[in-house]
């Protein structure tokens, strides 16, 4: 089968063996997949991954139990053991023995076929197009923020970073009616915010005052945290979304002196994301900048790294 | 008057002008003062401070209102405006216009006399010796941890760093009956823990498993956070106490991937610290390693930097 494989370099291959499903797993034909910042970070060495990349996707189940055969599905990315101390205490997304699709020890979705545990699947409502459903994974990650911080109409919130994830987080936050702004560098993505009624703010015009209750850091770079520390009020909260291969943070003394709370945030609830997409709470279709065939995967990666490009999709099995 | 002044280098001087109290301030003759890690960091450039160092002390009020004249007092270090948005919303220790004794824009206590706002003073109970009362400020900082994280008998807690602050934090935590260990490098300070019934653990014997609910980082160096990230369980909490002049942290990706909460922690409640000292909840007298006269201040600083030395005091006006 075909696939985009990372092994010291990213390559398109058409000679990959088809995946062999493990116990409780099925095989899914990938229809549409999304390229995410983490995919780029992996190609810079993040997580030390080798294999088929990709973890945002929608597909059709082609082998496995009758319960799922033929269904159109999206898929949670953490494949867990259900027996370790963390699984047994309700922290299964942090399973000590987990594999993570396209990130840790398990092939991902930038291929014709992918194997996944049935327990990870969610059926896609008929009313949702593939172009919408493919956003389930990053939108779930955006909803995770709402599980970690309390935000209401009086909360002043800044989203730092107007990229793919930042725009999803901002739209989710906007539904709470909080005093929201999105800080970014790119006129195109900031214009997207303005169109959605969300206050855009160019990083160039920024004067820091440390008066935001909550800052969600979605820049994908260490500089994002430094900016966040300059924005958040004493005793406020920074939600940290970025993981990256290179570069460290400077001093964290402002976190100590201002008694800031920094909350790391990763994967989130798929069911909420699908319900939100079905309600059209969040506008995702106009976030799709370009769609490439799988064989043009390297080109797609390049396009996806451009500032101003929002989401790049790979059309795989349609 | 005499004093230890930092201005690019630390120097003992005997020609300093006596302090002029501002409105609502009084002048206090310093009796005994403690040297703290922050003082050392300031002499490495932290906070960009110039002036008389020192912020841990006990003294006798020699001029000011009748309410305080002749009283033996300890003193909160943040001198605040009471009018800014943070003061008016209950965050006065984070006052935007604050000066901080011996740290930000205001002379400290390593001198014969110091000026301080009366509202910052706390009378020392007669039952407490100067050698105990001088621990009020760092012990208050230790109690601040209890205001920020919930700890009970089922909570697994590690204190990283067995220095001055680490030993105070550990003793405060031990009173909650949590599953506590102190991780350090120094046999002397670890032996202090053992004597107090607190599990010591040498950093050399450490095998990391990410299973601690709460890790309190008191090392005073960036490496402490890296160790803490290796100890804390997913969705656990790191309390960050260290501020330092030099060095940055590496990647914070573990905070994101493990969805850890990092809470910065600074000054704490003096009243709780004094009550705790009066109850003898915390053993401080045997933490005093050496006492120097003020004129031997440079020597005292050197002694205080030695590993294995716990607390070094300056005997000033007794």
Interface residues (C-beta under 8 A of the other chain):
Chain A: X46 X85 X86 X91 X94 X148 X211 X222 X225 X233 X234 X235 X240 X241 X242 X243 X244 X247 X248 X249 X250 X251 X252 X253 X254 X255 X256 X257 X258 X259 X260 X261 X262 X263 X264 X265 X266
Chain B: X46 X85 X86 X91 X94 X148 X211 X222 X225 X233 X234 X235 X240 X241 X242 X243 X244 X247 X248 X249 X250 X251 X252 X253 X254 X255 X256 X257 X258 X259 X260 X261 X262 X263 X264 X265 X266
